[in-house]
Amino acid sequence: MVKGKEHKMTFTKEDTNIVKGIAILAMVFHHIYPNNTGLPIYTLDNPGFLQLVASCGKICVALLTILSGYGLAESYKKIIKGGIGGNIRFVFSHYFQLLSMYWAVYFIVSAVIYLRGGSLIAIYGIGIRGVCNFIIDLLGLGTLFHTSVLIGGWYLTAIIAFYFLFPLFLILTKKMKWGVLIISYIPWLYYMIMKDVNMHTDWFLFYIFSFILGIYLSCFNWLNWMKKNAEKKQMIVISIVLLVIMIALRLYITLPIDPFLSLAVIMVEIVIISKLPHLKRFLCVCGTESANIWLVHPWLLGEMATFTFKGYVAKYIVGFFASFAVAYVISSIKKGTGYNDMVRRIRGKIVGREA
């Protein structure tokens, strides 16, 4: 098999960035347009199209969590197994990579706050408690300890928890296969049984299923299988039908459908979007900057609160492209200062090899 053809038959980094691009576009609109993700369509009075889109935009969390589980599992395939020590080094290497991305945005936002006359003391407090709050937030664990958080929010802490639980989840997935998916979906079954549309779902337990689903897709090569069969007409039909069904279910059942809607979106990316040059290029660029956009856009939206817009679509366009511009500048600074190279070297030392 020639290398170019083999590349087309595997789920590549480009595919990942395209899906990340979809997720980050959905995330920003979800945070801009007022919506309640737990309200089924039949409970809404005259629901508007934008309201429904914003509500469904919550799938950004499931999409990114699936990709995180998948990416870790794919990365794990490339390392030489080293028992408990190797697993610890693997986890800490990826934890450091996540923190390095977070720190770059964190210190730039902190510098802007300082230049505008603000202070981190107002956020974290003074004395020993203030220092502890600052360190906890730097480690990405503010939500876990219920201390002040500057950027990143609950999802940063959640994904860190998943990183450390990854070796366990990987073992369970290989041994239990479908069984671990069924067990990890129980929190969503509880959510449906309770029928509490205001139940707080922005915490770890509800997204374990999505993370393990990503691991499952890697372990059993489902995405590569889809990629190999992407040219078949029945795959295109199946992906479109599945997407329509999942959107309809999402409007009525809401949040518990997000992992399955996300899987349908990934299928559509594989069989359709990845073949559309202009669209995939745009989404790929957005996906490349998705991590920085995720971290910086809530702060930017807060800064935009004093401005008046003609509508939410206009606010979305301005908010997204402002976030993208800041994200791109941050990436350029990291590249220009050798920050990325330094991170690679440190990660290499963590795993016991040269980066």
C-alpha positions in Angstrom: 0.0 0.0 0.0 1.4 3.4 -1.0 2.0 5.9 1.8 -0.5 8.5 0.4 -3.3 5.9 0.2 -2.5 4.6 3.7 -2.8 8.2 5.0 -6.3 8.6 3.4 -7.4 5.3 5.1 -6.6 6.4 8.6 -8.2 8.9 11.0 -5.4 11.6 10.9 -4.5 14.7 12.8 -6.2 16.7 10.1 -9.4 14.8 10.8 -9.0 15.5 14.5 -8.5 19.2 13.9 -11.5 19.4 11.6 -13.7 17.9 14.4 -12.1 20.2 16.9 -13.0 23.1 14.6 -16.6 22.0 14.6 -16.5 21.7 18.4 -15.0 25.1 19.0 -17.5 26.9 16.7 -20.3 25.2 18.5 -18.8 26.0 21.9 -18.5 29.8 21.3 -22.1 30.0 20.0 -23.4 27.9 22.9 -21.8 30.4 25.3 -23.0 33.5 23.4 -26.7 32.7 22.8 -28.9 32.3 25.9 -30.1 28.7 26.2 -30.8 25.9 28.6 -29.2 22.6 27.4 -31.5 20.5 29.5 -34.9 21.7 28.1 -36.5 19.5 25.6 -38.0 21.2 22.5 -41.6 20.4 23.6 -41.2 22.4 26.8 -40.2 25.6 25.0 -42.6 28.3 23.9 -41.9 29.1 20.2 -38.3 27.8 20.2 -36.2 29.7 17.6 -33.7 28.0 15.3 -30.7 29.9 16.9 -31.9 28.8 20.4 -31.9 25.2 19.3 -28.5 25.5 17.6 -27.0 27.0 20.8 -28.5 24.3 23.0 -27.1 21.6 20.7 -23.8 23.4 20.8 -23.2 21.7 24.1 -22.0 18.7 22.2 -18.7 20.5 22.1 -17.9 18.9 25.4 -18.7 15.4 24.3 -16.8 15.9 21.0 -13.6 17.2 22.7 -13.8 14.5 25.4 -14.1 11.7 22.8 -11.1 13.2 20.9 -9.1 13.3 24.2 -9.8 9.7 24.9 -9.1 8.7 21.4 -5.9 10.8 21.1 -4.5 9.4 24.4 -5.2 5.8 23.3 -3.6 6.4 19.9 -0.5 8.0 21.6 -0.3 5.1 24.0 0.0 2.7 21.1 3.3 4.3 20.1 5.1 4.0 23.4 7.2 1.1 24.6 5.2 -0.4 27.5 7.0 0.2 30.8 4.7 -1.2 33.5 3.5 1.1 36.2 6.4 3.4 35.8 5.8 3.8 32.1 2.2 4.5 32.6 3.0 7.2 35.2 5.5 8.9 32.9 3.0 8.7 30.0 0.2 10.4 32.1 2.5 13.1 33.5 3.9 13.8 30.1 0.4 14.6 28.7 -0.6 16.4 31.9 2.4 18.7 31.5 1.6 19.2 27.8 -1.9 20.3 28.9 -0.6 22.6 31.6 1.9 24.1 29.3 -0.9 25.1 26.9 -2.9 26.4 29.8 -0.1 28.4 31.3 0.7 30.2 28.1 -2.9 31.6 28.0 -3.0 32.1 31.7 0.0 34.4 32.0 -1.0 36.4 28.9 -4.5 37.0 30.4 -2.9 37.8 33.8 -0.5 40.4 32.1 -3.5 42.1 30.4 -5.4 42.2 33.7 -2.3 43.8 35.4 -1.8 46.3 32.6 -5.4 47.4 33.0 -4.9 48.0 36.7 -6.3 44.8 38.0 -4.6 42.3 40.4 -4.6 38.5 40.9 -4.9 39.3 44.6 -8.5 40.3 44.0 -9.1 36.8 42.5 -7.1 34.6 44.8 -7.0 36.5 48.1 -4.0 37.4 50.2 -1.6 35.5 52.5 -1.1 31.8 52.6 -4.6 31.1 51.4 -4.1 33.3 48.4 -0.8 31.6 47.4 -2.4 28.2 47.8 -5.4 29.2 45.6 -2.9 30.6 43.0 -0.9 27.3 42.9 -4.0 25.1 42.8 -5.3 27.1 39.8 -1.9 26.9 38.1 -2.2 23.1 38.4 -5.6 23.3 36.8 -7.3 21.9 39.9 -9.3 25.0 41.0 -12.7 23.3 40.3 -11.7 20.2 42.2 -10.8 22.2 45.4 -13.6 24.8 44.9 -11.1 27.6 44.8 -10.9 30.6 42.4 -10.4 29.9 38.7 -9.1 32.6 36.3 -9.6 30.7 33.0 -10.2 27.1 32.0 -13.3 26.4 34.1 -14.6 23.0 35.1 -13.6 21.2 31.9 -9.8 21.7 32.5 -10.0 19.9 35.9 -12.3 17.2 34.4 -9.9 16.4 31.5 -6.9 16.3 34.0 -8.9 13.8 36.1 -9.5 11.7 33.0 -5.8 11.9 32.0 -4.8 10.4 35.4 -7.6 7.7 35.1 -6.7 6.9 31.6 -4.5 3.7 32.3 -7.4 2.3 34.3 -10.0 3.1 31.7 -7.8 1.6 29.0 -7.4 -1.7 30.8 -11.2 -1.8 31.5 -12.0 -1.0 27.9 -9.7 -3.8 26.6 -11.1 -6.4 29.1 -14.8 -5.4 29.2 -15.3 -3.9 25.7 -19.0 -2.9 25.4 -19.5 -3.5 29.1 -17.4 -0.5 30.3 -19.4 1.7 27.9 -22.7 0.5 29.4 -21.4 1.1 33.0 -20.0 4.5 32.3 -23.3 5.6 30.7 -25.2 5.0 34.0 -24.9 8.7 35.1 -26.9 9.7 32.0 -29.5 7.0 32.8 -29.8 8.5 36.3 -30.2 12.0 34.7 -33.0 10.7 32.5 -34.7 8.9 35.4 -34.6 12.0 37.6 -36.0 14.3 34.9 -34.4 17.3 36.4 -33.6 19.7 33.5 -31.7 21.9 35.8 -29.4 19.2 37.2 -25.8 20.3 37.2 -24.0 18.2 34.5 -20.8 20.2 34.2 -18.8 17.7 36.2 -16.6 14.7 35.6 -19.0 11.8 36.0 -21.3 12.6 33.1 -18.4 12.8 30.6 -16.6 9.6 31.6 -18.7 7.8 29.0 -17.5 10.2 26.2 -13.9 9.8 27.2 -14.1 6.0 27.3 -16.0 6.0 24.0 -12.9 7.7 22.5 -10.7 5.0 24.0 -13.0 2.3 22.6 -12.9 3.8 19.1 -9.1 3.7 19.2 -8.7 0.2 20.8 -11.0 -1.4 18.2 -10.0 0.9 15.2 -13.5 2.0 14.5 -12.6 5.4 13.1 -10.0 3.9 10.8 -12.6 1.4 9.7 -14.9 4.2 8.8 -12.1 6.0 7.0 -11.4 2.9 4.9 -15.1 2.7 3.9 -15.7 6.4 3.5 -16.0 6.1 -0.3 -18.9 3.7 -0.1 -22.3 5.2 -0.9 -24.0 3.3 2.0 -21.6 4.9 4.5 -22.5 8.4 3.3 -26.2 7.5 3.5 -25.8 5.9 7.0 -23.8 8.9 8.3 -26.4 11.4 7.1 -29.4 9.4 8.4 -27.7 8.8 11.7 -26.9 12.6 12.1 -30.5 13.5 11.4 -31.8 10.9 13.8 -29.4 12.0 16.6 -30.3 15.7 16.1 -34.0 14.8 16.4 -33.3 12.8 19.5 -31.1 15.5 20.9 -34.0 18.0 20.7 -36.2 15.7 22.8 -33.9 13.8 25.1 -31.2 16.5 25.2 -27.8 16.0 27.0 -27.7 12.2 27.2 -27.7 12.1 23.4 -24.6 14.3 23.0 -22.0 11.4 22.8 -24.0 9.7 20.1 -24.6 13.0 18.2 -20.9 13.6 18.5 -20.2 10.2 17.0 -22.5 11.0 14.1 -20.7 14.3 13.6 -17.4 12.5 13.5 -18.8 10.1 10.9 -20.0 13.0 8.7 -16.6 14.6 9.0 -15.0 11.3 7.8 -17.3 10.6 4.9 -18.3 14.1 3.7 -16.6 17.1 5.3 -13.0 15.8 4.8 -13.7 15.7 1.1 -14.8 19.4 0.8 -11.5 21.3 0.4 -12.6 24.8 1.4 -14.7 23.8 4.4 -12.2 21.3 5.8 -9.4 23.9 5.5 -11.4 26.5 7.4 -12.4 24.0 10.1 -8.9 22.6 10.4 -7.5 26.1 11.0 -10.1 26.7 13.7 -9.3 23.3 15.2 -5.6 24.0 15.3 -6.3 27.0 17.5 -9.2 25.4 19.4 -7.4 24.9 22.7 -6.4 28.6 22.9 -9.9 29.7 21.8 -11.5 27.5 24.5 -9.3 29.1 27.2 -9.5 32.7 26.0 -13.0 33.2 24.7 -14.9 33.3 28.1 -12.6 36.1 29.2 -13.0 38.0 25.9 -16.8 37.6 25.9 -16.7 39.1 29.4 -14.7 42.1 28.0 -17.3 42.4 25.2 -20.2 42.7 27.6 -20.1 46.5 27.5 -20.5 46.6 23.7 -23.9 46.6 21.9 -24.5 44.3 19.0 -27.4 44.2 16.5 -28.0 40.6 17.3 -26.5 37.4 18.6 -25.2 36.4 15.2 -23.2 39.6 14.9 -21.9 39.1 18.5 -20.9 35.5 17.6 -19.0 36.6 14.5 -17.1 39.3 16.4 -16.6 37.1 19.5 -15.3 34.1 17.6 -12.9 35.9 15.3 -11.6 38.1 18.1 -11.0 34.9 20.1 -9.3 33.3 17.0 -7.1 36.4 16.6 -5.9 36.3 20.2 -5.4 32.6 20.0 -3.3 32.9 16.9 -1.2 35.6 18.5 -0.6 33.3 21.5 0.4 30.5 19.2 2.8 32.8 17.4 4.4 34.0 20.6 4.8 30.4 21.8 6.5 29.4 18.5 8.6 32.6 18.2 10.0 32.3 21.8 10.8 28.6 21.5 8.2 27.8 24.1 6.9 24.8 22.2 10.5 23.4 21.8 11.1 23.8 25.5 7.8 21.9 26.3 8.9 19.1 23.9 12.3 18.8 25.6 10.7 18.6 29.1 8.2 16.0 28.0 11.0 14.0 26.5 12.8 14.0 29.9 9.5 13.0 31.6 9.1 9.9 29.5 12.8 9.2 29.6 13.8 9.9 26.0 14.9 12.8 23.8 11.9 14.7 22.4 
